[in-house]
Every structure is written in C-alpha cells, then in structure tokens.
C-alpha cells in the first residue's frame, strides 16, 4: 500500500507540475493577442492627402531620427505615383497596420502582434529572424537588419532625437505609428493627431499638412472627418488586409 | 615512426572520399562561422529575396527525406513486410535529410540563438510554426526509428551490449512510430507547400494546389533518392548487400507515382495559364518562357518526370541497373529543381503596391558563403550516409530484423475512464 501511495503522490505531483507548466505557457502566450484584431477604445489610423504631398521626404528623415533607424532602411518610403496635369503625385508608404495583417498571421513565434488600438507591433526580443513576415507583407513595409546599425545616425539631431532602442542585427523592423509618442502623449492627457506631443513624427514634420492622424472610433477626429468628406482608397485593397493608412487621391480613386 | 605510419596508411578510394568530403566540410564550416560572426549581410539575400539558396536546401532535404515516412508506412502499416530492408535505408536517409534541414535553418535565421522560441511561443495560425513543431517532433520519431540501426555498430555491440540490446528493441514499436511519422510527415510536407500557398501578396504562390504538389513530389522524390542511394552504395562497396528484385519493385511503383505527379504538375501549370492574372501570369511566364524555362521544361518536366517515367515503367530499362539509377537520380533532381523554381520565382516577381504601376523583377544569385556552407551541409549528408553503409549496415537486405510485436486492437471491450 505504501508503495502505491508514493506512486499516487508522485503522480499528483507530476500532474500539478504539468498543469503549472501548461498554465505558465498560456500566461506567456496570452500576453500577445492573436487571431482577430482586438478592438480597443482607440483605433488609430492615418490619412495621407496626395494632393498636398510634395515628395520632400521630411517624413522619412523625421522617422529615421525619432526611431533611430539606419540610413540603409526606411520605415516610411516616399514613392512616385503618376502625374495629375503638371503635378507629380507621391505615395508615402509607412506600415499599413493592417486589420488582418499577413505578417501577424504568419509569424511562427508571435513576434508580430496587434495592440488593442490596432497598431501592428514587433517584439524584437522574441523574433527569430526567419523573415516569413517579409515574404508575406504586400507592401514591402519591413526591412531586415542584415547588419548591425552602429555609429551615428545622420538624421540626428537635425530631424529629432531617438525615442526607442536600436534593433539588433538579425530581425526585421518596421514603422510602429510612433507608439512610444502615442502612449506617452495619452499618459499626459494629450490627444494623438491633435497635440504634437502625442502624434507620430512624420505627421508633425510634414510641411504641407498632407498627413493626418487620429482615432477612427471618434467621429469628430480629423481622420474620421477627412474620410467622411473625401473619396479615399487604400493600397492593394483587394487583398482584404484592411490597411489603417488611407489615401485621399490627387485624382479619382484607383483600385490597386 | 613516420615510415611505419606510411606503410600502414594505404590510400584507398574510401580515404580519398573522406578527404574530399572533409575539405568541403571544412570550407563550409569556415563560411558558416563567418555567417554567424558577420551576420546575414555577407549573403546575397535582400529584403526582396529574403529566402534563397538555404531555404531551397532546407525544403529539398525535407522533401528527399520523405522516403522514410512513406516506406515505413508501407512496410509497417500496409503490411508490405518484404520491403523492410529498404524502409531501414529510407529511415536513415530521412534522419540525415532532417538534420540537414535543421542545419540549413540554423544558418538562415537571423537569431539562431533563439531557435527555441518556436517551441515556447506558439502562433498556431502560422504555417511555419506548424512546420517547425512537426519537424522537431518527427526528427524525434526518426531518432527512435534509427535506434535499431545505430545498434548495429560493432563497437557499441561489443562495448555496451546492454545499450545496443535496448536500442534494438525499439524496433518492436515500429508500427506505432510509423503511424506517428505518417501523421507528422503528412502535416508538414503539405504545410511546407501551404507556407507559400497562403501568401496572398504573391499571386504566383497563392493557390491551394501548393500543398498537394509539395506532398506528392516529396513522396516521389524521397523514395527515389533512397533507392538511388541504395543502388549506388551497392555498386561502390561490398558492405552494401542488396536484393535487386526488391529495389526494382519499388522503382516500378515510383514510375506509377510519377504519372500522378506529372498529372498534377501539368494540370496546375495549365490551369494557371488561363486568363491574365497579375503576378501569377508573370510568374508562370518566368518559368515557362523566361529565365527559368530550362529548369522547368528540361530539368523538371522532361528529365524530372517524363524520361524517368518511361525508364521505370518500361521493363527492359527498369531491369537494367544503370538506367534505373539514372531514372531515380533524375526524379530526385527534378524535385529539388521544383523547390528552387517555386521559391525563387515567387520572390523575383515584384507586385507593385502603388495602384497602376507595372510589375517589375528583381535578381538573386547566391553568394560564395551561401554556396560553400550549403555544399558543406550536402557533404555532411553524403558523409553520414557512407559511414552508415560502412559501419551500420544501413544498406543490407540480408539483415533480418526481429519480428515486431503485432498490435492487437480489441474493439469489443468497453472503454472505462
């Protein structure tokens, strides 16, 4: 009998350990949301008015300074679109922060994940560097750190000062809607998109006011109003990724 | 002293073989160390082509390792017991293939020291997560399946007879291991295709057939490589003792499988050729009329399927050992080419994300470091197999395995919990 008791005790012990491990794994994995985008109180979005963009690249430079990005990498890339009359039209391309982001769905370790406010985040400490997200992203929004970024950032201090840590070699990086600014601004009681302290660097720096940022859940926000009052489109909309970056075309909207 | 050594050391073909393999392994090890030290910046991989030669090597080793699960399933589940000696070889080839894939992946990922993250942080939505888990679990199954083979090591038998005994006894569980292996392999072989098949951003890949094609080609290529390696070793060393009738029967089976594989591949290419579909049409043009047309028409279709199909189904050529070996080699090479063409083409065709812009192309040629380290991984495979033939009786059709226990399933007993 005694032997059986020990066995039973051991069995119970093992079970307890097993349950604890399982619970621990769940706790670890549930820190990152997965599946459908959770709908939080705010839903950040960006609206870019192509009729106002002059292709000056200030947004790219401000982004590189504030996020401490290597000169080889651009989180925000300004591309040439067609022409409307005599005017050259541009497409500034940050991360689209898709509602159904392919990068989040394919990441094997949940290093890419959704925040409650819709921002698609990267956990640079978790990423294993497999680059499946780069394969899956329809917008080439991700850049891999093929080399370690050392030395001075040429965009600093002219275009701003770094607010986040540099990413290590071996992981891809991308635009984060300047989440650090949004979070700090909200904590100070500021409104992103209205107060500079809470607004992404590219929006603040734009000399023509081509970029707007704000909360889609707030019908009175500038992005909600701009989308309500203007025709708009999103990039490669037919893929169903649901980008949170909208474009007001300099001409009639085109389907990607 | 030196003279004594020299008189003892006779240069045999075996030593030359080991020497050549050693040199490739050494140069590859240097390349590999450079990659870990300097980072992936020294490769020719780019943000537009982040998956290159190593991924192809990884996909190919897994595909060509598929002989293990298919033949083990045939032998231990479908009762084709007489093919057991070939299943043993296939198991060993599979073990080598999967360790090769693991090596290639470790080189390829940007943060190799975090490889264990995939086991801790689960994203069950990710095909790559599923593949990683299955590969790890299946590698474990293969290790168990290979234990009775390793137990054949003369030294182990003499020095640790007890351990060798236990390892041999794992063979009793062969049917169970075969079931688990079949499940895991079916999952990840097809999921490797789906890894590409779910990428909507790249229309050349985005299709459900991807899983079917990867699964089918893996079975065909995996069995072919095992048979080819079996026949080659029997030509090169008396240590390999084969029953050619067995090999011929399985080779004929490969011939029939090739019909199915050819049907799927041709049907897939034809079906995607109808109407213009941006990206997909460009990809198809790239492999049928563009830079990869030789790969597609000659290596994959003609010499990878049609020629071996004829050689293996036409009795005089199948019975002829030379032509049979040629056919089996061509099949395996065609499967590797399918992986390369598929992986690279999908990345070289660049889909514009700005509305109305034209589709463009990018380039990728592997760098020397990629080639050297890749070659070393292949050399590791060759070396391991030849050592297995020499010391573990991996190719020995005269070896009779112990009878594995029959699994009795009683369906009449009520289940009590």
HADDOCK unambig.tbl for C-alpha pairs under 7 A between the chains (distance, minus, plus):
assign (segid A and resid 29 and name CA) (segid B and resid 121 and name CA) 5.93 0.50 0.50
assign (segid A and resid 29 and name CA) (segid B and resid 122 and name CA) 6.85 0.50 0.50
assign (segid A and resid 81 and name CA) (segid B and resid 354 and name CA) 6.89 0.50 0.50
assign (segid A and resid 105 and name CA) (segid B and resid 125 and name CA) 5.75 0.50 0.50
assign (segid A and resid 105 and name CA) (segid B and resid 126 and name CA) 5.87 0.50 0.50
assign (segid A and resid 106 and name CA) (segid B and resid 125 and name CA) 6.66 0.50 0.50
assign (segid A and resid 106 and name CA) (segid B and resid 126 and name CA) 4.37 0.50 0.50
assign (segid A and resid 106 and name CA) (segid B and resid 127 and name CA) 6.58 0.50 0.50
assign (segid A and resid 107 and name CA) (segid B and resid 123 and name CA) 6.93 0.50 0.50
assign (segid A and resid 107 and name CA) (segid B and resid 126 and name CA) 5.87 0.50 0.50
assign (segid A and resid 108 and name CA) (segid B and resid 118 and name CA) 6.32 0.50 0.50
assign (segid A and resid 108 and name CA) (segid B and resid 122 and name CA) 6.80 0.50 0.50
assign (segid A and resid 108 and name CA) (segid B and resid 123 and name CA) 5.38 0.50 0.50
assign (segid A and resid 108 and name CA) (segid B and resid 126 and name CA) 5.22 0.50 0.50
assign (segid A and resid 108 and name CA) (segid B and resid 128 and name CA) 5.52 0.50 0.50
assign (segid A and resid 108 and name CA) (segid B and resid 129 and name CA) 4.27 0.50 0.50
assign (segid A and resid 109 and name CA) (segid B and resid 117 and name CA) 6.42 0.50 0.50
assign (segid A and resid 109 and name CA) (segid B and resid 118 and name CA) 5.30 0.50 0.50
assign (segid A and resid 109 and name CA) (segid B and resid 121 and name CA) 4.99 0.50 0.50
assign (segid A and resid 109 and name CA) (segid B and resid 122 and name CA) 5.51 0.50 0.50
assign (segid A and resid 109 and name CA) (segid B and resid 123 and name CA) 5.51 0.50 0.50
assign (segid A and resid 110 and name CA) (segid B and resid 121 and name CA) 6.64 0.50 0.50
assign (segid A and resid 110 and name CA) (segid B and resid 122 and name CA) 6.84 0.50 0.50
assign (segid A and resid 110 and name CA) (segid B and resid 123 and name CA) 5.47 0.50 0.50
assign (segid A and resid 128 and name CA) (segid B and resid 109 and name CA) 6.36 0.50 0.50
assign (segid A and resid 128 and name CA) (segid B and resid 110 and name CA) 6.21 0.50 0.50
assign (segid A and resid 128 and name CA) (segid B and resid 111 and name CA) 4.84 0.50 0.50
assign (segid A and resid 128 and name CA) (segid B and resid 112 and name CA) 6.84 0.50 0.50
assign (segid A and resid 128 and name CA) (segid B and resid 114 and name CA) 5.64 0.50 0.50
assign (segid A and resid 128 and name CA) (segid B and resid 115 and name CA) 6.43 0.50 0.50
assign (segid A and resid 129 and name CA) (segid B and resid 109 and name CA) 4.97 0.50 0.50
assign (segid A and resid 129 and name CA) (segid B and resid 110 and name CA) 4.16 0.50 0.50
assign (segid A and resid 129 and name CA) (segid B and resid 111 and name CA) 5.47 0.50 0.50
assign (segid A and resid 130 and name CA) (segid B and resid 109 and name CA) 4.80 0.50 0.50
assign (segid A and resid 130 and name CA) (segid B and resid 110 and name CA) 6.49 0.50 0.50
assign (segid A and resid 131 and name CA) (segid B and resid 50 and name CA) 6.45 0.50 0.50
assign (segid A and resid 136 and name CA) (segid B and resid 199 and name CA) 5.59 0.50 0.50
assign (segid A and resid 136 and name CA) (segid B and resid 201 and name CA) 6.31 0.50 0.50
assign (segid A and resid 137 and name CA) (segid B and resid 201 and name CA) 6.72 0.50 0.50
assign (segid A and resid 138 and name CA) (segid B and resid 201 and name CA) 4.76 0.50 0.50
assign (segid A and resid 139 and name CA) (segid B and resid 353 and name CA) 5.89 0.50 0.50
assign (segid A and resid 143 and name CA) (segid B and resid 47 and name CA) 5.98 0.50 0.50
assign (segid A and resid 144 and name CA) (segid B and resid 47 and name CA) 6.22 0.50 0.50
assign (segid A and resid 146 and name CA) (segid B and resid 39 and name CA) 6.61 0.50 0.50
assign (segid A and resid 146 and name CA) (segid B and resid 40 and name CA) 5.38 0.50 0.50
assign (segid A and resid 146 and name CA) (segid B and resid 41 and name CA) 4.43 0.50 0.50
assign (segid A and resid 147 and name CA) (segid B and resid 39 and name CA) 6.36 0.50 0.50
assign (segid A and resid 147 and name CA) (segid B and resid 41 and name CA) 5.42 0.50 0.50
assign (segid A and resid 170 and name CA) (segid B and resid 110 and name CA) 3.80 0.50 0.50
assign (segid A and resid 170 and name CA) (segid B and resid 111 and name CA) 5.56 0.50 0.50
assign (segid A and resid 171 and name CA) (segid B and resid 110 and name CA) 6.04 0.50 0.50
assign (segid A and resid 235 and name CA) (segid B and resid 353 and name CA) 6.02 0.50 0.50
assign (segid A and resid 235 and name CA) (segid B and resid 354 and name CA) 6.53 0.50 0.50
assign (segid A and resid 236 and name CA) (segid B and resid 353 and name CA) 5.91 0.50 0.50
assign (segid A and resid 239 and name CA) (segid B and resid 200 and name CA) 6.81 0.50 0.50
assign (segid A and resid 254 and name CA) (segid B and resid 355 and name CA) 6.41 0.50 0.50
assign (segid A and resid 255 and name CA) (segid B and resid 355 and name CA) 6.40 0.50 0.50
assign (segid A and resid 256 and name CA) (segid B and resid 354 and name CA) 6.86 0.50 0.50
assign (segid A and resid 256 and name CA) (segid B and resid 355 and name CA) 4.32 0.50 0.50
assign (segid A and resid 256 and name CA) (segid B and resid 356 and name CA) 6.64 0.50 0.50
